[in-house]
Amino acid sequence: MTTLPDLPHDSPATPHDLEVMREQLGRDMRGVVSIARRCGCGRPAVVRTAPRLEDGTPFPTSFYLTLPWLTLELSRLEATGMMAELSQRLEQDEQLAAAYRGAHERYLARRAELGDAEEVRHVSAGGMPTRVKCLHAVAGQALAEGPGVNPIADEVLAGIPGAFPELTCRCQAAGEDAAEAR
């Protein structure tokens, strides 16, 4: 197994974080290992999750985006058909495709750090390694790992003010939209 550098923003999840995530998602978050990235205000933004949930269910999403304002922004981008455009670019640009495959391998290696779920051992997230299926999933990886790991996510997040590489707090300004994102 490859030894990866520590996640740059990883921190323990506190009982307060679990309450905040419940508010963010409208339900309890399962499989929480840590907070892989926080909003500028300190709220959880990306949660690192176990490859197998408490009830035994395999769970391939290792970096789960919980930040309502960013979830909403990414949902809006998905609604424009951006994923099909990005997937087409992957087919046409071998250098981009190779870097995206590298992001897939990194995702698998990060999950392996936490254990194994044979059912999802070769499944990363967001359509990787050959297409873009979910911007939320690839954004979660980029926010947790930092710039330079997932080129598709880096590009998408760079187009959202305050999202990347620093994560500026827009929680209060997006208060009305936050409820809508759930």
Secondary structure as the mmCIF struct_conf table of DSSP 4:
data_model
#
loop_
_struct_conf.conf_type_id
_struct_conf.id
_struct_conf.beg_label_comp_id
_struct_conf.beg_label_asym_id
_struct_conf.beg_label_seq_id
_struct_conf.end_label_comp_id
_struct_conf.end_label_asym_id
_struct_conf.end_label_seq_id
HELX_LH_PP_P HELX_LH_PP_P1 THR A 2 LEU A 7
TURN_TY1_P TURN_TY1_P1 PRO A 8 HIS A 9
STRN STRN1 SER A 11 SER A 11
HELX_LH_PP_P HELX_LH_PP_P2 PRO A 12 THR A 14
HELX_RH_AL_P HELX_RH_AL_P1 PRO A 15 LEU A 25
BEND BEND1 GLY A 26 ARG A 27
HELX_LH_PP_P HELX_LH_PP_P3 ASP A 28 ARG A 30
BEND BEND2 GLY A 31 GLY A 31
STRN STRN2 VAL A 32 ARG A 38
TURN_TY1_P TURN_TY1_P2 GLY A 40 CYS A 41
BEND BEND3 GLY A 42 GLY A 42
STRN STRN3 PRO A 44 THR A 49
BEND BEND4 PRO A 51 PRO A 51
STRN STRN4 ARG A 52 ARG A 52
TURN_TY1_P TURN_TY1_P3 GLU A 54 ASP A 55
BEND BEND5 GLY A 56 GLY A 56
STRN STRN5 PRO A 58 PRO A 58
BEND BEND6 SER A 62 SER A 62
STRN STRN6 PHE A 63 LEU A 65
HELX_RH_AL_P HELX_RH_AL_P2 PRO A 68 ALA A 79
TURN_TY1_P TURN_TY1_P4 THR A 80 GLY A 81
HELX_RH_AL_P HELX_RH_AL_P3 MET A 82 GLN A 92
HELX_RH_AL_P HELX_RH_AL_P4 GLU A 94 LEU A 114
HELX_RH_3T_P HELX_RH_3T_P1 GLU A 118 VAL A 120
TURN_TY1_P TURN_TY1_P5 ARG A 121 HIS A 122
BEND BEND7 ALA A 125 ALA A 125
TURN_TY1_P TURN_TY1_P6 GLY A 126 THR A 130
HELX_RH_AL_P HELX_RH_AL_P5 LEU A 135 GLU A 145
TURN_TY1_P TURN_TY1_P7 PRO A 147 GLY A 148
BEND BEND8 VAL A 149 VAL A 149
HELX_RH_AL_P HELX_RH_AL_P6 PRO A 151 ALA A 158
TURN_TY1_P TURN_TY1_P8 GLY A 159 GLY A 159
BEND BEND9 ILE A 160 ILE A 160
TURN_TY1_P TURN_TY1_P9 PRO A 161 GLY A 162
BEND BEND10 PHE A 164 GLU A 166
TURN_TY1_P TURN_TY1_P10 CYS A 171 ALA A 174
HELX_RH_AL_P HELX_RH_AL_P7 GLY A 175 ALA A 181
#
